[in-house]
Amino acid sequence: MSERTVSQQVLDYVLDLDFGKLPERTVKAQEHSVNDMLACMLAATSLDETTPKAAEYAARQTGPCTILYDGKKTSPEMAALANGVLSHAIDFDDSHDALVHPSGVIFPAALAVSEYLGDVSGEEFITALVIGTDLSCRFTQAITVNTQPFGWNHPAITECLGAVYGVAKLMRLDEGEIMDAVAMAMTQFTCSGESLSSKGSVIRTMREGFAAQAVVQSCMMAKLGMHTRFDTPIEGKMGFYTMYTRGNCDLTRITDGLGKRFETDNITYKPWPSCKATHTPIQVLTDIMAKEDLKAEDIKEIHLKLHESAAMALEPFEYKLQPESVAMAKVSMPFVLGTILKYGSLDLGSFTEERLADPDIREQGRKISFEYESSWGKPQAHFADMTVKSSKGEFFRHEESSMGGTGHPLTDAQVKDKFFSCLKFYRMLRNEEQIEKLFGASMNASALKNVKELIDLL
């Protein structure tokens, strides 16, 4: 018998996995992501300009699923869209060193489907989320080339491919139906690289919404019996990696340890609400300034050596110096580091129209120069070398990860503080007792008898 294809091995994994096979560490990591995603999405209800219009559009349909922005009800597809727009809107959602946001698509999609089905247990919910996050990371790790020169901004694309398997599991689709859903999702998802270089565009904050909608729609249509399946959607001659990477991939990164080792365990939870590409430089700059007692006026130049993927936060440099939207400011290295220099910190209050217009932040940002280290591959994507030239001397640091990852996890106190800080921006603000209940339920989501219990707390 011939060896099973990568597409078949992924299918086997999805069909075979159940909650009882998940390590406790993986369950807790995924529950942390539930907590983190809810915090970020609820904060976005008052912090992002796209969310009101997305909610308004979603409310044009009727159904049993909750729009988190205002509590109105709509169809599962529209709830996935509106809530998916919330998931990455403030760029505070979880991430992974593979350069992907593992929960960005699977969480809003699975939440909508759980409410639609009405009988989904916490264990089923967590299992579906693990499939989605694990596969999103694996599909991204398999990419061995920077896809930006090809015109793609890949995170929402690989998140969508992982999420469709997770939602298919949640909907209890059979083998053929899962493959139908994958084919339909692959015919919908995309994200243009222009989202990273058009300085006034907010599409980057919306991309997960479109992907989540595609996932739910594909699984719903597959359940009706539409025979759309591809033979080898992942590794086929015209499959996923031919489409998006021109064949530059290592498929063993998908199958190695599949079902035994979960990339969910390696999710990073952000301490700062900006693109992950900025986080190691933030970490290094704040450390140097604290240790050497440096103020902005002391610093003459900051030279960075980074992986080439950091180009999305650095180029075109003049655009990044003067971002015209909050969305672009969050993926601007000069804006983020300029803010640190002037104000000493970066938080949810750092991204306002007033800050965007602040000439002092731009002047601080002009202190940055950079180069890319060609010897650093994707595993070193978050490495940073920083040289700070100041009136007190020259200081150098090399850092390989930032706070929030597996090497520097957030403390329990920091996790709770992030949740409560985000909930202060929830436009349907709850009292502290209600927030405490939501925090506890989300951090123990696998124990829910019905996921609707979590939604009822919102």
VENVEN-V189708 format. One record per residue. N is the residue number from 1. RES is the residue in one letter. SS is DSSP state (@ for helix, = for strand, . for the rest). PSI is psi in degrees with one decimal (999 if undefined). Layout:
# VENVEN-V189708
{{N & RES & SS & PSI} {N & RES & SS & PSI}}
This chain:
# VENVEN-V189708
{{1 & M & . & 134.8} {2 & S & . & 154.9} {3 & E & . & 141.7} {4 & R & . & 142.4} {5 & T & . & 167.8} {6 & V & @ & -43.0} {7 & S & @ & -39.8} {8 & Q & @ & -37.8} {9 & Q & @ & -39.0} {10 & V & @ & -42.2} {11 & L & @ & -44.3} {12 & D & @ & -44.0} {13 & Y & @ & -47.2} {14 & V & @ & -44.1} {15 & L & @ & -32.8} {16 & D & @ & -29.3} {17 & L & . & 134.0} {18 & D & . & 171.9} {19 & F & @ & -37.0} {20 & G & @ & -17.1} {21 & K & @ & 0.0} {22 & L & . & 129.4} {23 & P & . & 151.4} {24 & E & @ & -38.4} {25 & R & @ & -40.7} {26 & T & @ & -41.2} {27 & V & @ & -45.5} {28 & K & @ & -38.1} {29 & A & @ & -42.1} {30 & Q & @ & -35.4} {31 & E & @ & -37.4} {32 & H & @ & -39.8} {33 & S & @ & -36.6} {34 & V & @ & -48.1} {35 & N & @ & -45.8} {36 & D & @ & -42.7} {37 & M & @ & -42.5} {38 & L & @ & -44.3} {39 & A & @ & -48.1} {40 & C & @ & -41.1} {41 & M & @ & -41.1} {42 & L & @ & -36.2} {43 & A & @ & -36.5} {44 & A & @ & -18.7} {45 & T & @ & -21.8} {46 & S & @ & -2.2} {47 & L & @ & -6.9} {48 & D & . & 134.4} {49 & E & . & -19.9} {50 & T & . & -22.2} {51 & T & @ & -37.3} {52 & P & @ & -41.7} {53 & K & @ & -37.6} {54 & A & @ & -40.9} {55 & A & @ & -41.6} {56 & E & @ & -43.5} {57 & Y & @ & -44.5} {58 & A & @ & -32.6} {59 & A & . & -5.5} {60 & R & . & -20.6} {61 & Q & . & 163.4} {62 & T & . & 155.6} {63 & G & . & -172.2} {64 & P & . & 3.1} {65 & C & = & 142.7} {66 & T & = & 131.5} {67 & I & . & 115.3} {68 & L & . & -24.9} {69 & Y & . & -43.4} {70 & D & . & 3.1} {71 & G & . & 1.7} {72 & K & . & 162.8} {73 & K & = & 147.4} {74 & T & = & -172.1} {75 & S & . & 161.2} {76 & P & @ & -37.2} {77 & E & @ & -43.7} {78 & M & @ & -32.5} {79 & A & @ & -40.2} {80 & A & @ & -39.5} {81 & L & @ & -55.8} {82 & A & @ & -42.9} {83 & N & @ & -29.0} {84 & G & @ & -33.7} {85 & V & @ & -34.4} {86 & L & @ & -28.1} {87 & S & @ & -38.1} {88 & H & . & 7.0} {89 & A & . & -38.3} {90 & I & . & 8.8} {91 & D & . & 40.4} {92 & F & . & 0.4} {93 & D & . & 166.2} {94 & D & . & 159.7} {95 & S & = & -176.5} {96 & H & = & 149.8} {97 & D & . & -13.0} {98 & A & . & -4.9} {99 & L & . & 58.9} {100 & V & = & 158.8} {101 & H & . & 93.5} {102 & P & . & -35.7} {103 & S & . & -3.5} {104 & G & . & -34.2} {105 & V & . & -44.8} {106 & I & @ & -36.8} {107 & F & @ & -54.5} {108 & P & @ & -33.6} {109 & A & @ & -46.6} {110 & A & @ & -34.8} {111 & L & @ & -44.8} {112 & A & @ & -44.7} {113 & V & @ & -36.9} {114 & S & @ & -42.0} {115 & E & @ & -36.8} {116 & Y & @ & -46.3} {117 & L & @ & -39.8} {118 & G & . & -7.2} {119 & D & . & 32.9} {120 & V & . & 125.1} {121 & S & . & 163.8} {122 & G & @ & -37.2} {123 & E & @ & -42.4} {124 & E & @ & -41.2} {125 & F & @ & -49.4} {126 & I & @ & -40.9} {127 & T & @ & -45.3} {128 & A & @ & -40.8} {129 & L & @ & -41.6} {130 & V & @ & -44.6} {131 & I & @ & -46.8} {132 & G & @ & -45.1} {133 & T & @ & -42.8} {134 & D & @ & -48.7} {135 & L & @ & -36.3} {136 & S & @ & -43.3} {137 & C & @ & -45.4} {138 & R & @ & -43.6} {139 & F & @ & -34.7} {140 & T & @ & -40.8} {141 & Q & @ & -28.7} {142 & A & . & -16.1} {143 & I & = & 125.0} {144 & T & . & 13.3} {145 & V & . & 154.0} {146 & N & . & 117.8} {147 & T & . & -7.3} {148 & Q & @ & -41.8} {149 & P & @ & -19.1} {150 & F & @ & -7.0} {151 & G & . & 7.8} {152 & W & = & 141.4} {153 & N & . & 100.9} {154 & H & . & -22.7} {155 & P & @ & -53.4} {156 & A & @ & -23.7} {157 & I & @ & -50.2} {158 & T & @ & -31.2} {159 & E & @ & -40.0} {160 & C & @ & -43.8} {161 & L & @ & -39.6} {162 & G & @ & -40.9} {163 & A & @ & -34.2} {164 & V & @ & -33.4} {165 & Y & @ & -39.2} {166 & G & @ & -44.8} {167 & V & @ & -35.4} {168 & A & @ & -40.4} {169 & K & @ & -43.1} {170 & L & @ & -36.5} {171 & M & . & 2.6} {172 & R & . & 41.4} {173 & L & . & 148.4} {174 & D & . & -179.4} {175 & E & @ & -49.6} {176 & G & @ & -39.2} {177 & E & @ & -36.4} {178 & I & @ & -44.9} {179 & M & @ & -34.5} {180 & D & @ & -45.3} {181 & A & @ & -41.6} {182 & V & @ & -45.0} {183 & A & @ & -41.4} {184 & M & @ & -38.3} {185 & A & @ & -41.2} {186 & M & @ & -21.4} {187 & T & . & -2.0} {188 & Q & . & -40.0} {189 & F & . & 145.0} {190 & T & . & 169.6} {191 & C & . & 117.8} {192 & S & = & 143.5} {193 & G & @ & -14.7} {194 & E & @ & -19.8} {195 & S & @ & -17.1} {196 & L & @ & -13.9} {197 & S & . & -3.8} {198 & S & . & 105.8} {199 & K & . & -20.1} {200 & G & . & -1.1} {201 & S & . & 141.9} {202 & V & . & 10.6} {203 & I & @ & -28.9} {204 & R & @ & -29.9} {205 & T & @ & -12.7} {206 & M & @ & -13.6} {207 & R & @ & -39.8} {208 & E & @ & -26.5} {209 & G & @ & -46.3} {210 & F & @ & -40.1} {211 & A & @ & -42.7} {212 & A & @ & -39.3} {213 & Q & @ & -44.1} {214 & A & @ & -39.9} {215 & V & @ & -51.4} {216 & V & @ & -44.6} {217 & Q & @ & -42.0} {218 & S & @ & -44.0} {219 & C & @ & -37.6} {220 & M & @ & -42.7} {221 & M & @ & -36.2} {222 & A & @ & -35.9} {223 & K & @ & -23.8} {224 & L & . & -8.8} {225 & G & . & 27.6} {226 & M & . & 118.8} {227 & H & . & 88.1} {228 & T & . & 2.8} {229 & R & . & 146.9} {230 & F & . & 150.6} {231 & D & . & -47.0} {232 & T & . & 76.9} {233 & P & . & -29.9} {234 & I & . & -56.9} {235 & E & . & 5.9} {236 & G & . & 164.0} {237 & K & . & -33.3} {238 & M & . & 27.5} {239 & G & . & -164.4} {240 & F & @ & -49.9} {241 & Y & @ & -22.9} {242 & T & @ & -41.9} {243 & M & @ & -49.8} {244 & Y & @ & -22.3} {245 & T & @ & 3.7} {246 & R & . & 33.1} {247 & G & . & 2.7} {248 & N & . & 92.3} {249 & C & = & 161.3} {250 & D & . & 96.4} {251 & L & . & -14.6} {252 & T & @ & -21.7} {253 & R & @ & -18.4} {254 & I & @ & -46.1} {255 & T & @ & -19.5} {256 & D & . & 115.8} {257 & G & . & 12.7} {258 & L & . & 124.1} {259 & G & . & -8.4} {260 & K & . & -33.8} {261 & R & . & 131.6} {262 & F & . & 123.8} {263 & E & @ & -14.9} {264 & T & @ & -33.9} {265 & D & @ & -22.2} {266 & N & @ & 19.1} {267 & I & . & 142.0} {268 & T & = & 137.4} {269 & Y & . & 118.5} {270 & K & . & 133.6} {271 & P & . & -14.0} {272 & W & . & 140.6} {273 & P & . & 64.9} {274 & S & . & 170.5} {275 & C & . & 138.4} {276 & K & @ & -26.8} {277 & A & @ & -20.9} {278 & T & @ & -9.8} {279 & H & @ & -44.3} {280 & T & @ & -43.2} {281 & P & @ & -38.6} {282 & I & @ & -47.8} {283 & Q & @ & -47.7} {284 & V & @ & -44.6} {285 & L & @ & -44.7} {286 & T & @ & -36.9} {287 & D & @ & -46.0} {288 & I & @ & -45.3} {289 & M & @ & -38.9} {290 & A & @ & -46.6} {291 & K & @ & -38.4} {292 & E & @ & 3.1} {293 & D & . & 53.4} {294 & L & . & 141.3} {295 & K & . & 167.0} {296 & A & @ & -40.7} {297 & E & @ & -18.4} {298 & D & @ & -23.9} {299 & I & = & 127.3} {300 & K & = & -38.6} {301 & E & = & 146.0} {302 & I & = & 114.5} {303 & H & = & 128.9} {304 & L & = & 140.0} {305 & K & = & 120.7} {306 & L & = & 168.2} {307 & H & . & 151.9} {308 & E & @ & -23.2} {309 & S & @ & -18.9} {310 & A & @ & -7.5} {311 & A & @ & -29.6} {312 & M & @ & -21.6} {313 & A & @ & -0.4} {314 & L & . & -22.6} {315 & E & . & 146.8} {316 & P & . & 134.6} {317 & F & @ & -38.9} {318 & E & @ & -34.7} {319 & Y & @ & -44.5} {320 & K & @ & -29.6} {321 & L & @ & -31.0} {322 & Q & . & 64.6} {323 & P & . & 140.1} {324 & E & . & 2.5} {325 & S & . & 155.4} {326 & V & @ & -37.5} {327 & A & @ & -43.5} {328 & M & @ & -28.8} {329 & A & @ & -34.0} {330 & K & . & -17.3} {331 & V & . & 32.7} {332 & S & . & 111.7} {333 & M & @ & -45.9} {334 & P & @ & -34.5} {335 & F & @ & -46.0} {336 & V & @ & -50.1} {337 & L & @ & -32.0} {338 & G & @ & -36.3} {339 & T & @ & -42.6} {340 & I & @ & -44.2} {341 & L & @ & -45.1} {342 & K & @ & -43.2} {343 & Y & @ & -12.2} {344 & G & . & -3.1} {345 & S & . & 169.1} {346 & L & . & 120.8} {347 & D & . & -170.6} {348 & L & @ & -22.3} {349 & G & @ & 0.3} {350 & S & @ & -13.2} {351 & F & . & 86.6} {352 & T & . & 166.0} {353 & E & @ & -35.6} {354 & E & @ & -42.3} {355 & R & @ & -38.3} {356 & L & @ & -32.6} {357 & A & . & 0.8} {358 & D & . & 111.3} {359 & P & @ & -25.0} {360 & D & @ & -37.5} {361 & I & @ & -42.1} {362 & R & @ & -42.0} {363 & E & @ & -39.7} {364 & Q & @ & -39.4} {365 & G & @ & -28.6} {366 & R & . & -11.4} {367 & K & . & -10.7} {368 & I & = & 132.9} {369 & S & = & 161.6} {370 & F & = & 161.7} {371 & E & = & 163.5} {372 & Y & = & 136.9} {373 & E & . & 107.7} {374 & S & . & -21.9} {375 & S & . & -10.4} {376 & W & . & 121.2} {377 & G & . & -169.7} {378 & K & @ & -36.5} {379 & P & @ & -18.5} {380 & Q & @ & 21.5} {381 & A & . & -25.8} {382 & H & . & 14.6} {383 & F & . & 152.5} {384 & A & = & 131.9} {385 & D & = & 131.5} {386 & M & = & 129.8} {387 & T & = & 120.5} {388 & V & = & 118.9} {389 & K & = & 123.8} {390 & S & = & 173.2} {391 & S & . & -14.2} {392 & K & . & 3.6} {393 & G & = & -175.3} {394 & E & = & 133.0} {395 & F & = & 136.9} {396 & F & = & 139.3} {397 & R & = & 141.9} {398 & H & = & 128.7} {399 & E & = & 141.2} {400 & E & . & -6.8} {401 & S & . & 163.4} {402 & S & . & 171.9} {403 & M & . & 142.1} {404 & G & . & -18.5} {405 & G & . & -176.4} {406 & T & . & -28.6} {407 & G & . & -26.0} {408 & H & . & 64.9} {409 & P & . & 150.9} {410 & L & . & 145.1} {411 & T & . & 164.6} {412 & D & @ & -38.9} {413 & A & @ & -39.8} {414 & Q & @ & -37.0} {415 & V & @ & -47.7} {416 & K & @ & -38.6} {417 & D & @ & -40.3} {418 & K & @ & -44.1} {419 & F & @ & -50.4} {420 & F & @ & -35.0} {421 & S & @ & -41.2} {422 & C & @ & -41.3} {423 & L & @ & -18.6} {424 & K & . & -22.2} {425 & F & . & 1.0} {426 & Y & . & 122.5} {427 & R & . & -18.8} {428 & M & . & 57.0} {429 & L & . & 132.0} {430 & R & . & 164.1} {431 & N & . & 170.8} {432 & E & @ & -34.9} {433 & E & @ & -41.2} {434 & Q & @ & -38.6} {435 & I & @ & -40.3} {436 & E & @ & -41.1} {437 & K & @ & -41.1} {438 & L & @ & -40.9} {439 & F & @ & -48.6} {440 & G & @ & -42.3} {441 & A & @ & -40.0} {442 & S & @ & -34.6} {443 & M & @ & -7.7} {444 & N & . & 43.0} {445 & A & @ & -28.7} {446 & S & @ & -20.2} {447 & A & @ & -6.8} {448 & L & . & 134.0} {449 & K & . & -31.8} {450 & N & . & 131.3} {451 & V & . & -22.4} {452 & K & @ & -24.0} {453 & E & @ & -36.7} {454 & L & @ & -43.9} {455 & I & @ & -35.4} {456 & D & @ & -18.9} {457 & L & . & -10.5} {458 & L & . & 999}}
